[in-house]
Amino acid sequence: MAYSKIEKYDEDVTSGLIKNYRDSLTLLGEDPDREGLIKTPERMAKAMQFLTQGYSQDPKLIIESAKFKEDVSEMVIVKDIELYSMCEHHMLPFFGKAHIAYIPNGWITGLSKVARVVDVYSRRLQVQERLTTQILQALKDSLNPLGIAVVIEAKHLCMMMRGVQKQNSITTTSAFDGEFLKNATRSEFLKLISKKQD
């Protein structure tokens, strides 16, 4: 039996992207019909649909699929959430980690849903600054917490592979709301996310 992988893609989008990628390979001086490139346009078409699948996902539905009434008001932190996104300026990847905290105000959500919200927004054409605030806003709108904090640390291939070609630069962005606008709460969060696990 031959190997087959089950994936779903929009046929019209896939065929349009295949044509565009074939044309791009030709414009770059390549032969899209040579052995190594025959399936490349199709692979690229499917890869780009996968990498931008966040456009078809609703973070509110994800959060509220596991939203629970809970009378707690202690800080909840999910840190070191891996993220992979595409810079909208150069269509090159950036990748890193998100650290998210919220202080419940009667409602909590499943921990995996926090990570899924990161995926929804990172699987779009992005800039890190906007990604950070979108994650904060989605959690704020659905949970109405007493406070919320988001910090993202990422490396950008558009800075590493081209342009200034700085290999070791890391971009950090942050967004805070509610109780995290207070120095003491924000400092506690920043101290906890910087602490290494034993």
C-alpha positions as CSV (number, residue, x, y, z in Angstrom):
1,M,0.0,0.0,0.0
2,A,1.3,3.4,-0.9
3,Y,1.9,6.1,1.7
4,S,-0.7,8.9,1.7
5,K,-1.1,11.9,4.0
6,I,-4.5,13.3,4.7
7,E,-4.6,17.1,4.6
8,K,-7.3,19.5,3.5
9,Y,-6.6,22.5,1.3
10,D,-8.8,24.8,-0.7
11,E,-8.4,23.5,-4.3
12,D,-8.9,27.0,-5.9
13,V,-6.3,28.6,-3.6
14,T,-3.9,25.7,-4.1
15,S,-4.1,25.8,-7.9
16,G,-3.7,29.6,-8.0
17,L,-0.7,29.5,-5.7
18,I,0.9,26.7,-7.8
19,K,0.7,28.8,-10.9
20,N,2.2,31.8,-9.1
21,Y,5.0,29.8,-7.6
22,R,5.9,28.2,-10.9
23,D,6.0,31.7,-12.5
24,S,8.2,32.9,-9.6
25,L,10.7,30.1,-10.0
26,T,10.9,31.0,-13.7
27,L,11.4,34.7,-13.0
28,L,14.2,33.7,-10.6
29,G,16.0,31.9,-13.4
30,E,15.0,28.4,-12.4
31,D,13.4,25.6,-14.4
32,P,10.2,24.6,-12.6
33,D,10.1,21.4,-14.7
34,R,13.5,20.0,-13.5
35,E,13.3,17.0,-11.3
36,G,14.0,18.7,-8.0
37,L,11.4,21.4,-8.5
38,I,8.5,19.6,-10.2
39,K,6.5,19.3,-7.0
40,T,7.9,22.5,-5.3
41,P,5.1,24.8,-6.3
42,E,2.5,22.5,-4.9
43,R,4.5,22.0,-1.7
44,M,4.8,25.8,-1.3
45,A,1.1,26.3,-2.0
46,K,0.2,23.8,0.7
47,A,2.9,25.1,3.1
48,M,1.7,28.7,2.8
49,Q,-1.9,27.6,3.5
50,F,-0.7,25.8,6.6
51,L,1.4,28.7,7.8
52,T,-1.5,31.1,7.4
53,Q,-4.3,28.9,8.7
54,G,-4.9,31.3,11.6
55,Y,-7.1,33.5,9.3
56,S,-9.8,30.8,9.4
57,Q,-9.7,30.2,13.1
58,D,-11.6,32.1,15.8
59,P,-9.7,32.6,19.1
60,K,-12.9,33.4,21.0
61,L,-14.5,30.1,20.1
62,I,-11.3,28.3,21.1
63,I,-11.1,30.0,24.5
64,E,-14.8,29.6,25.2
65,S,-14.7,25.9,24.3
66,A,-13.0,25.4,27.6
67,K,-14.2,28.3,29.8
68,F,-15.0,27.5,33.4
69,K,-16.5,29.4,36.3
70,E,-13.9,29.4,39.0
71,D,-13.6,31.6,42.1
72,V,-9.8,32.1,42.0
73,S,-7.9,35.3,41.6
74,E,-4.3,34.2,41.7
75,M,-2.0,34.7,38.7
76,V,-2.0,32.0,36.0
77,I,1.1,31.9,33.9
78,V,1.8,29.8,30.8
79,K,5.3,30.4,29.7
80,D,7.7,29.3,27.0
81,I,4.9,28.7,24.4
82,E,6.7,28.0,21.1
83,L,5.6,30.2,18.2
84,Y,6.3,30.3,14.5
85,S,5.1,33.1,12.3
86,M,5.8,34.9,9.0
87,C,7.0,38.4,8.8
88,E,4.6,40.3,6.6
89,H,7.3,42.6,5.3
90,H,9.6,39.9,3.8
91,M,7.6,36.7,4.0
92,L,10.4,35.2,6.1
93,P,9.8,33.3,9.4
94,F,10.2,34.6,12.9
95,F,10.1,32.2,15.8
96,G,10.4,32.2,19.6
97,K,8.4,32.0,22.7
98,A,5.4,33.7,24.3
99,H,4.9,34.1,28.0
100,I,1.3,34.8,29.1
101,A,-0.3,35.5,32.4
102,Y,-3.7,36.5,33.6
103,I,-5.5,37.1,36.9
104,P,-8.9,35.5,36.7
105,N,-12.1,37.5,37.5
106,G,-14.5,34.6,37.9
107,W,-13.5,32.7,34.7
108,I,-10.6,30.5,33.7
109,T,-9.8,28.7,30.4
110,G,-8.0,25.4,29.7
111,L,-4.2,26.0,29.6
112,S,-3.9,24.5,26.1
113,K,-6.4,27.2,24.9
114,V,-3.9,29.9,25.9
115,A,-1.3,28.2,23.6
116,R,-3.9,27.8,20.8
117,V,-4.6,31.5,20.9
118,V,-0.9,32.1,20.3
119,D,-1.1,29.7,17.3
120,V,-4.2,31.4,15.8
121,Y,-2.5,34.8,15.6
122,S,1.0,33.6,14.8
123,R,-0.3,31.5,11.9
124,R,-0.9,34.7,9.9
125,L,1.3,37.2,8.2
126,Q,2.4,39.3,11.2
127,V,4.6,41.8,12.9
128,Q,5.6,40.8,16.4
129,E,4.3,44.1,17.9
130,R,0.8,43.4,16.6
131,L,0.9,39.7,17.5
132,T,1.6,40.6,21.1
133,T,-1.4,42.9,21.5
134,Q,-3.8,40.6,19.5
135,I,-3.1,37.8,22.0
136,L,-3.7,40.1,24.9
137,Q,-6.9,41.5,23.4
138,A,-8.4,38.0,22.6
139,L,-7.9,36.8,26.2
140,K,-9.2,40.0,27.6
141,D,-12.3,40.0,25.5
142,S,-13.2,36.4,26.3
143,L,-12.2,36.1,30.0
144,N,-12.5,39.7,31.3
145,P,-9.6,39.1,33.7
146,L,-8.4,41.4,36.4
147,G,-5.2,41.7,34.5
148,I,-3.3,40.2,31.6
149,A,0.3,40.2,30.5
150,V,2.0,39.0,27.3
151,V,5.7,38.9,26.5
152,I,7.1,37.6,23.3
153,E,10.8,36.9,22.5
154,A,11.6,36.0,18.9
155,K,14.3,35.8,16.3
156,H,13.6,37.2,12.9
157,L,15.1,35.6,9.8
158,C,14.6,38.9,7.9
159,M,17.3,40.3,10.2
160,M,19.4,37.2,10.2
161,M,19.5,36.1,6.6
162,R,19.3,39.4,4.8
163,G,19.5,43.1,5.4
164,V,21.7,43.7,8.5
165,Q,22.4,40.0,9.0
166,K,22.6,40.1,12.7
167,Q,22.6,36.5,13.9
168,N,22.2,36.9,17.6
169,S,19.5,39.6,17.9
170,I,16.3,38.8,19.8
171,T,13.3,41.1,19.7
172,T,11.2,41.3,22.9
173,T,7.7,42.9,22.9
174,S,5.3,43.2,25.8
175,A,1.7,44.2,26.5
176,F,0.1,44.7,29.9
177,D,-3.4,45.4,31.0
178,G,-5.3,45.8,34.3
179,E,-3.4,44.7,37.4
180,F,-0.2,44.2,35.4
181,L,0.0,48.0,34.9
182,K,1.0,48.1,38.5
183,N,4.8,47.8,39.1
184,A,4.5,45.1,41.8
185,T,2.3,42.7,39.8
186,R,4.3,43.3,36.6
187,S,7.6,42.7,38.4
188,E,6.3,39.5,39.9
189,F,5.3,38.2,36.4
190,L,8.7,39.2,34.9
191,K,10.6,37.5,37.7
192,L,8.5,34.3,37.3
193,I,9.0,34.0,33.6
194,S,12.7,34.6,33.9
195,K,13.1,31.8,36.5
196,K,14.6,28.6,35.1
197,Q,12.9,25.3,36.0
198,D,15.0,22.9,38.1
